[in-house]
């Protein structure tokens, strides 16, 4: 349905209109024009409150950001921060193997990543004070602490708001979807639905097609043209209603939605089946592996922020039995992504960030698992000028607490924003008219670059 406000007065709703002020124009949904509200980013971003801080002018290091999100919390003890001299209950069952960086060992189930560590800056000092999935996830994805329900816009939503819709692909895509536990996390919050991620779905599914990028069979070119004529009629109506920006611009946004549905550029970006079978095998025929390959295609097509959501790391019981299955998938997909980006010359323009919401407890519990642990965890950064082959920060002998260079959620988000040339201190305005900084704390992780 097409919702049009006939009032020019200010509203208290997130989408900027009141419930009483709508005229509904139907029969557009079959076209896929439900995307229209998502594609109004360009206009909204242009009209947003500037409020940039005077010292925020930064040259972008990256054209795109690719976030690999490990929902549930990766065990740093068993991957990138092994404690071989600790007692068995802390050490776990995995041995370290040498990487291609002298003196740096990683877990034995990461042999491919061991050969890629020269491309990666390993941060062993991620830290915060929350052990609750939803709260911690919203914190690390936004850089601001709040409730479990997502009070603050996620990084991807902020990037969509600040960069806008500048091509035939969305600025913010999640593959297969946003992180979730009991509900969807890392959303656009008060920025509104037009800045939510475009959900790509599972690229490893048989006959996978992206929902909303396939024109229904019933929509013939003639039908499409008639519906475009209807949009032109709406535009004509808008010319008679002065001082109403929403109705005057909805036609433009919906037109972009239609263009995206039928755009060869968008179709190519999501056409993972055009990749060589051998390359698809290299990434791994798994949801994670194919999501990584899709993400590489998306950043090269111009998507500014892509989230690869790879959950399932919440191992309170039988952690080693579970990691025996999960870590090889992770190792294969991530190493293939880094190497492919490098081989294609795209890594220099793409900031890759790998993280979860927290680490896992030092001691293995009575159920042979590790529990939530926000005080310490490992993160990976690569590309866009990041110093490869470097280890930043450290934890104590048990991997329980950060002892060197703590890196907090706001620092990660600050670094991501600056990489894209976005001022992390910029003032935005909520629907209620309240000025809010994108970030009110945090600083650049400058050691990534020097």
N, C-alpha and C positions, 0 to 999 in steps of 0.2 A: 504493500500500500504506500501511497505517496502522501506524506503529512505536510500540510502547508499552514503556516501561521498567518492569520490575517490581522494580527495586532503588531504594532511597532513598539509596544511598551516592553520594558525589561522584565524578565521572568526569573523565578527562583529554581526552575528545573535545570538538571545538568545539560540538557540539550538546548537550553535557552528559550524555551517556549512554555506556555502554560497549557494545562489540559483542556481549557475551554476554547482555545484559539485555533483549533484544527479544522481544515477542510480536507477530506480524504478523497484521493483519486485512485481507484483500484485498477486491477488488471495489469499491473506492471511487474509483479513478482515473478511470473513465469519467465520474464526476460532475464532474470538474474539481477534486476536493478535494486534488489535489497542491498547491493554493494554501494549504492549511491551515497548513503550516509557515511560510509567508510571513506569514500573518495572525495569528501569535502575538506580533506586535510589542507589542501593547498591554500584555499581561501581562509580557513580558520587560522592557519599558521601565520599567514600574511597579516591578518588583523589582530593577532594576539598582542598583548601588552609587551612592549620591548623590555625596558627595565634592565638592560644588560649592564653589568658592572664595568667600570672604566678599565680595569686591568685584565679583561677577559678575552681580548683579541688574541686568538691563537690560530696558527696555520694548521689545518687538518693534517693529521698523519695518515689517516685511513679514509677510504671511500665507503667502506662497509665494516660492520662488526658482526662476527659470527659467534654466538654464545652456545657452548655445549653445556647444557644444564643437567647435572647428575642428581635428580630428585631422590631424596631419601638420605643422602650423605655418604660420599665415598670414604672408605676406611683408609686414612693416610698411612696407618701402620703397615698395611698390606700392599701398598702401591708405591708411593713416592717419598715416604718418610719412615723407612724401616728402622727398627731398633734391635739390631742383631745381638746386642749384649744384654738386653733386658731379660727378665724372667720369662718363662714359657707362656704364662697367662697374658703377658703383654706382647711378647715377640710374635706369637702366632706361629703358623706352620710354614709360611713361605720364606724362602731364602732370597737374598739379593743377587742380582746379576749385574755385571758391569755394563754401563752405557757407553756411548761414543764420546762421552766427556770424562777425561781422566779423574778418577776418584769418586765419581757419581754412580751409585748403584740404585736400581729400581727393582720392584718385585719381579719374581721369576715368571709370572704370568703376563709380563709386558715386554716380550722380546722384540717386537716391532717398534714399540715406543723407545726402547733402549737405543735403537739406531737413529732415532729422530731427536734426541735430547739436545743436539746442537742447534736445533731450530726453536727451542723452547726456553723460556725463563720460568723456572720452577719456584713458586712462592710457597714456602713451608710454614708461613706465619699468618695465615688467615685466622681471624679471631673475632668473636663477639660473645655476648652473654645470654644467649637464648637457645633452649633445647627443644622448642616446640616447632613442628614441621611448618605449619601455615604461617605462624608469626615470623619465623626465621627466613622462610622463603620470600615473603613479601619484603622483608628487611633487605636481604642481599640483592633482590631484583630492583629495588627502588633507591637504596641508600639511605632510607629513612625508617626509623623504628615506628611501628604502629600496632594496630590490632591484627588478629589473624585474618580479618576480612578484607584487608587491602585498602588502607586509607590513602595511600600515596601511589601515583602513577608509576608503572614499571619503566625501566630504561627504554624498552622498545617503544612504548607509548610516547614517552618524551621525545625520542628520536623522530617518530612519525610526526609529532606535533611541530617540531622545530625544522624538519627538512621538507615536509609536505610531500604531495604527490607530484613528482616531476617527470614521470615517464609512463610507460604502459604496464608497469608492475607495481604492486603495493610497496610502501616503504618499510613495512613491518610484517614479517611472516613467521609463523611457528610451524615446525614440522615434528611430529604430526599435529600437535596442538600445544596449548599452554600447559605448564606444569599443573598438576592437581593431586590432591589427596582426598579430602572429603568434599572439596569444591575447587573450582578453577582459581588459580593463583596468578600473581604477577600481571594484573589487568590494568586498564587505563584509569580506573578510579574516577575522580571528579573531572578529568578531561573529557569523558563521555565516550560513547560507543564508536564514534568515527575514528578513534585512535587505537582501537583494539587490533590485535594481530589478525592477519589473514591465515586461517588454519588450512594447512596443505593436506592433511591426512597422511596415512601410512603408505609411503612410496614403495614399500615391499609387498603390498597386497597385489594379488593377481588382477590384471585388468584395471589397475588403479587409475582413476581420473580425479582431477581436482574439482570438488564441488564448487559451483558458481562460475567455473571457467569453461563449462560445456554448455553450449546453447541447446535447449531441449529440442527434440526432433520436431515437435509441433510448430516451433518458431521458424517459419520459412523466411526468406528474404523479404517477401511481400508483407508478412505479418510484422517483421521487424521494422519495416519502413512505416507502416501504419502507426506503430507505437512510438516511433520517433516523431511522427507528425503530432501525436498527442502531446509529447513533451514540448514541441514547438508551440502548441496551443497554450500550454501552461506558461511558457515563456512570454507569450503575447499577453496573457492575463497579468503576469507580473509587472509588465510595463505600465499597467493602469493602477497599480497599487504602489504608491510612493512610500519611501522611507522604510521599506520592508526588505531587508537584505536576504532573509532566508528564501522567500519565494522567488526573488530575482536571481538567485544563484543555484537553486536546486536543479534547474534544467542543465546547467553546466556540469554539475557533479554526476547526475544520472547519465549524461552523455558520455562522460569518462568511464562510467561503469560499463556501458554498452561497448565502448571501444575496447576496454580491457578484455571483456568476454570474447570478443572476436579478433583481438589483436594477435597477429603472428608473433610479435615479440613476447607476449605473455604466454602464448601456447608453447613457444620454443623453450622458454625459461623452465616450464614445468614438465617438458617432454623428456623425462628421464629414460624412457625406452629408446631414445635415439643414441644413447651412450653405448660404446662397444661392450659386448658381453663380458669380455675379459676384464675390462675396467670395473664393471659392476661386481664381478667376482672378487676383485682385489679389495673393494670396500667391504665385502661380505654381504651375503643374501639374507640380511636381517633388517629389522625395522631401523635399528641404529645405523647400520652401514649404508643403507639406501637413503636415509635421511641426511647423512653427511654428504653423500654425492649430490643429492638434490640441493642442499645448502650451497655447495660450491657453484652449481649452476645459477642459483638465485643471486649470489653476490656478484657474479659476473654479468648478470642481466640488469643489475642496478638496484637491487633491494638493499636498503641501508642497514637494516637490523634483522638478522635471522636468528631465531632460537631453535636449536635442535634439543628437544626435550627427551632425555633418556633416563627414565625413572627406574625404580626397582632396586635401590641400594639400601633400603631400610632393613638390614639384617640383624634383628634382635635374637635370632636363633639360627644355628647351622650356617654361620657366616662363610666358613670355608667351602662348604658344599655349594653354596650359592655363588661365591666368587669364582669357583672353578668353572662356572658356566658364563658368568657376566664379564669377567675380565678379558677373556680372549676376544669376545665381541667388541668390547671397548678398545682394546689394543689394535685390532684389525681396522676398525672404522676410523679411529682418530689418526692413526699413523698414515693410512691411505689418504685421508683428507689433507694432512699437512704436506705430504709429498706431492700430491696432485696439484695443490695450490702453488707450491714452489715450482714444479715443472712447467706450469702454464704461465708463470710470471705474475700470478694473482696474489701471492702471499704478501708481497710488498705493499699492497693497497688494502689488505684485509686484516683487521685485528681479531685474532681468535682468542677467546677466553673460555676456560674450562673450570667449572666450579659446581658445588652443590650448596645446600643451605648450612651445612656444618660437617665436622668430621665425626669420628666414632670414638667411643670410650677406650681408654688405654687397656683396661683389663677385659679379657673375654669373660662373659658372664656364665652363669650356671647352665644356660641353654646353648652354650657354644656360639654365642653371638656377641656383637658389640652394640652398645646403645648410643643414643644421641649425645653429641659432645660439641658445643659451640666454641669452647675455649681454644681449640686448635684444629686446623685442617689445611690441606694442600690445594693450591690453585695453579693453573698453567696459563701462560700468556705466550702468544706467538704472532709474528707478522707485524706489518706496519711500523717497522723500525725497532721492534722489541729486540733486546739484546739476547740472542740465543746462547745456549750453553751456560747459562748463569743460574745460580741458586741464591735466592733472596730469603732472608729470615731463617729462624731455627726454632725448634722446640726443645724441651728438657729431655733428660735421658729416657723418660717414659713416654714421650710424645703427648704429654698431658697439657702443658702450658707453653705459650710462646715466650722465648727468652731473647730473641733478636728481631727487630724491625716488625712490630705488629702491623698487619694490614687489615683494615676494618671495611665493612660493607660500603661506607660512603667513599672510601679511598678508591675502591674498585669502580664504582659508578662515576666518580669524578674523572678517573683516568679514561674511561670509555667515552664520556661526553667530550673531553678535550681532544681525544683522538679524532673525533668527527668534526671538530671545530665548533662545538656547542659550548656556550658559557655555562658552567655548572652553577654559577651564582645568579643567573638571570632570574628576574622576577616575572612570574606568571600571575594571572588573575583567575581566581576560582569563580564559579557561576554566581556566588554570593558577593562578588566584588572584593574578596580578600586577597591582598598581595602575598604570594608564596614564592620563596626561592626554590629553584629546581633542587638544589642541595643546600642545606644550612650548615653542613660540616663536611669534613673530608678534604683530602689534598691529593695532588698528583703522586703516583708511585714512580718517582723520578728515576729510581734505580733500574727500572725496566729499560731505560734508554741510555744509560751511561755506566 
